[in-house]
Amino acid sequence: MDLRKVSDEEKVNLCRKYFLGGFALLPFLWFINVVWFFREAFFRPSFTGQSKLKSYVIKSGIGFLVWFAGLTTWIVIYQKYRASWGEIGDRISFVIPLGQP
């Protein structure tokens, strides 16, 4: 998508939609929101709605970082303790790894 062809009002609206979409368990939308609109929000000369755009970009960045930290924490805990959880560890696994029980 070429943001140069989109009006400022549409950019704010699209940024808002991506921000709200992240709450539907789609945190990659928050990441995309930050990547696409960071330059528009912080490095472009001031325009109407830029404060809203900044707000959405900052909140999207925070939301993505929280999701990323939570997911990383879960992965580390699961990989470290899955074997000691016994049957429960195996039941919540998609693929049961071979090795020590």
Secondary structure by P-SEA (a helix, b strand, c coil): cccccccaaaaaaaaaaaaaaaacccaaaaaaaaaaccccccccccccaaaaaaaaaaaaaaaaaaaaaaaaaaaaaaaaccccccaaaaaaccccccccc
